[in-house]
Amino acid sequence: MDKTKPNAFARMVNYFKDVKAEMKKVVWPTFAKVRQNTITVIVYVLIVGVVICGLDWLFTWLMSLMFNR
């Protein structure tokens, strides 16, 4: 049984053929969907930032009450 691998060039060619075949299967989002998802992510990041800022302010205020007495 001869189980030798194909040479490097043949493996590269096969790899790029497989990549091309897989790229044909990709369903690319529309510009409207990309814009909608981007806005959603920005809104969530801003909400999380405000929550973290609020918690930081709250904990700082509580610590100042505890240690400034």
C-alpha positions in Angstrom: 0.0 0.0 0.0 1.5 3.3 -1.1 0.1 6.0 1.1 2.3 8.9 0.0 0.9 12.4 0.2 0.6 14.5 -3.0 3.4 17.0 -3.4 3.1 20.5 -1.8 2.0 22.2 -5.0 -0.9 19.7 -5.6 -2.0 20.1 -2.0 -2.0 23.9 -2.4 -4.0 23.7 -5.6 -6.5 21.4 -3.9 -6.7 23.8 -0.9 -7.6 26.8 -3.1 -10.1 24.7 -5.1 -11.8 23.8 -1.8 -11.7 27.5 -0.7 -13.3 28.6 -4.0 -16.0 25.9 -3.6 -16.8 26.9 0.0 -16.9 30.7 -0.9 -19.6 29.9 -3.5 -21.8 28.6 -0.7 -21.4 31.7 1.5 -24.6 33.9 1.8 -23.3 37.5 2.1 -25.5 39.9 4.1 -27.0 42.9 2.4 -25.8 46.4 3.1 -29.0 47.1 5.0 -28.5 44.1 7.3 -24.9 45.1 7.9 -26.0 48.6 8.8 -28.7 47.3 11.1 -26.3 44.9 12.9 -23.7 47.6 13.3 -26.2 50.0 14.8 -27.4 47.3 17.2 -23.9 46.6 18.3 -23.2 50.3 18.9 -26.4 50.7 20.9 -25.6 47.7 23.1 -22.0 48.9 23.7 -23.3 52.3 24.7 -25.8 50.7 27.1 -23.2 48.4 28.7 -20.8 51.4 29.0 -23.4 53.5 30.8 -24.2 50.6 33.1 -20.5 50.1 33.9 -20.1 53.8 34.4 -23.1 53.9 36.8 -21.9 51.0 38.8 -18.4 52.5 39.0 -19.9 55.7 40.3 -22.1 53.9 42.8 -19.3 51.8 44.2 -17.0 54.8 44.4 -19.6 56.7 46.3 -20.3 53.8 48.7 -16.5 53.3 49.3 -16.2 57.0 50.1 -19.0 56.8 52.6 -17.4 53.8 54.3 -13.9 55.2 54.5 -14.5 58.9 55.1 -16.3 58.5 58.4 
